[in-house]
């Protein structure tokens, strides 16, 4: 299915021949030998770095290896030309029949074209969103939700066994603030005029929570002291907030497999047991930290603390896990939570966090490395800020949350599909500008529309063929004679289709779902370019009423494009368009 993997196998087989001929030493490590598209398409269809990466261990010059390798590669019937470039890169050109065969493969595999077992069934936990349950999700959470969900879908498509998880931060002081805020709304619902003081949550979203509290408790909480009503109100408010968050995620097309409560770690001995594990590794001690950067000695009061020896695993400083008053720092339950993940048997952990968690990365990686004896990697992906615009100007929406723009505000404005695609048009660690006007405009400059238009066109050509009497059922297209697909524009599109399986594996390996969005734009561009050529050159039009065989071949090509676009949009969580409205 993966043509690039097939040609890489050809390269390694030819290298084995050179070993057998005595031109290369036995036992060379071939893991860094790659076959990929050349940076400049004019140089060929594929390029390999084999001679470059093997020169030093083989004790030979790169060009010497390349010149010995080229005749063996050129002898393969799939290869029409093999040439040495620069210091030792090898460029390959493949026969048109090879690219035509990609369409056949795509139609045979259908929705599974590009699906991979690169992950080998390894179990991966992708934790994302994990917002405090103190209000609706905001636009920053939206980006993390889309990124995390697309990454989870990508890894599943590439052969990992994925669990999508939300960590409910319901164990800190912020949920007490939520309870006090909800309690004021409860008093308001019982007819009392209230003002929301600074330090509490002012959003209108808590009005409904207060009314629900009044419905559940009547006025029975009105005259009770805080210590009496706080536990019940806190529990009630958290549950209502999580209902809201689940609804917000559903509006975005995000469904979690697991919701894990931080509070479930307290009073169960899990935190203590986790720290005992680290203590048994001689990684917990009582010590005094140096002043933080920016603090002068006069500002700093050194005090003994219980510390985790994070520096033993690459962190800059050791990290407090217990405060001077004996209470846990926020880091302690987070360590226990990740220990719980490890105990559940995951082979890989991925945390998707906001940009403000940059200082969290090294310490959490150190903790997971220590707990797993460096067996289980932790990848932390930070999502940078989203800036909202309309017509190129900063845009302020109504803020029912009181202080921020919500996920639901964005989805209501442009829809879930547009929201998801736009959120993936930049790498996660780069700031993203979200312009509501551009997200809805119908132009090549809008990648969402451009890709969806290509998807719709792959449907419209079948309707046009039917209207002109040369229609073909989609299920009849596998096995079609594709030998007429020889124009450079057609071959360019076939080459882009061939890149799909490789793109899936590459994006999954790097944990970068934005690569899929970029690829979809590129294949849409190739398809639209071919379509536009057909407007000027009738012989390149997909539907040829006088030539049913050519029509059939080009419909097969269009269907292969649809297969790829549908799969790619599925990874992004976007519904493919069958027509433009």
Secondary structure, DSSP 8 states (H G I E B T S, - for coil): --HHHHHHHHHHHHHHHHHHTTSS-TT---TT--EE--SSGGG-SEEE-HHHHHHHHHTS-HHHHHHHHHHHHHTSTTEEEEEEETTTEEEEEE-HHHHHHHHHHHHHHGGGTT---TTTT-EEEEE-----TTS--BHHHHHHHHHHHHHHHHHHHTT-EEEEEEEE--SSTHHHHHHHHHHHHHHHHTT------TTS---THHHHHHHHHHHHHTTTTTTS-HHHHHHHHHHHHHHHHHHHHHHHHHHTT---SEEEEGGGGTTSSHHHHHHHHHHHTT-EEEE-----TT--TTT-----EEEE-GGGGT-SS-EEEE-TTS-B-HHHHHHHHHHHHHHTT-SEEEEEEEGGGGGGHHHHHHHHHHHHTT-SEEEEEEE--EEEEETTEE-----TTSSS-BHHHHHHHH-HHHHHHHHTSS-TTS-EEEEHHHHH--STT-HHHHHHHHHHHHHHHHHHHHHTT----GGG-TT---TT--SHHHHHHHHHHHHHHHHHHHHHHHT-THHHHHHHHHHHHHHHHHHHHHHH-GGG-S--TT-HHHHHHHHHHHHHHHHHHHHHHHHHT----SS--
